[in-house]
Amino acid sequence: MTQTSSTQAQQYAQRFHMHRAALQDLYTQLPADQGDFRAWDEGMSFIQLADHLSGSSQRLVALAQGQTPGAPLPASTTLQEARDRLNAATDAVMEVLGSLDDAALRQIITAFGGRQMPVAAMLDFVIGHETHHKGQAWLMARMVGIKPPFFMQLPA
């Protein structure tokens, strides 16, 4: 049995959202005074990590719509600003993923570093990137005394 295009797009949306929603849950638990915490000297802080994932999401949205990604936004100055940016980026990604069909998932785009790939392959890359950095956030949260939620928010 073949999958319908909406099912494939819904699966990507669900996979992305399960990871992102857990990250958003973690970020709601972080105290405002921990936004600049970083686990190692050259590592990203909680604020920088949220901005990085927000920026990656915005690039995904642009590329999936056949647009050239814009310049990165200036760095967030507070943890709340980084949270708000992460939430807005999540909404934008979910809206775009909800509009994709089979043809859009197969469309070849020029992605990171000039690589040519189908939109579906880029989505796989972005979800892997998200989980990589989410693991860093989980470790950092434990370092500041926060017990992270389950690593994915499972659908009801």
Summary of the structure (lengths in Angstrom):
residues: 156
radius of gyration: 15.9
end to end distance: 25.2
largest distance: 52.1
contacts: 464
relative contact order: 0.22
helix: 65%
strand: 4%
